[in-house]
Amino acid sequence: MINIDLSELLTEDLSRYALVIGVAKRAVEIIDEENEEFRHMSENDRKMKTGDSGKLTYGTEKPVSVAVEELRNGEFRIVQPQTK
């Protein structure tokens, strides 16, 4: 579990709601990228990646944690639509 001060991630023009939605969307993209890589692996590589369970694992970090770290490092940014 990650413990980050929200003030590190929030800016004046970014709401908490936008932060949660943006991080969640990036986490889904990370999962999709992993699944796409998995589809293109050989059978032996797939067995090594899934282990005995047969389920795809996403490394040591969870996708939401990776997404938060990417946001903190400036690897992606959240853009809110302008309201009229």
Secondary structure, 3 states (H helix, E strand, C coil): CCCCCHHHHCCCCCCHHHHHHHHHHHHHHHHHHHHHHHHCCCHHHHHHHHCCCCCCCCCCCCHHHHHHHHHHCCCCCCCCCCCC
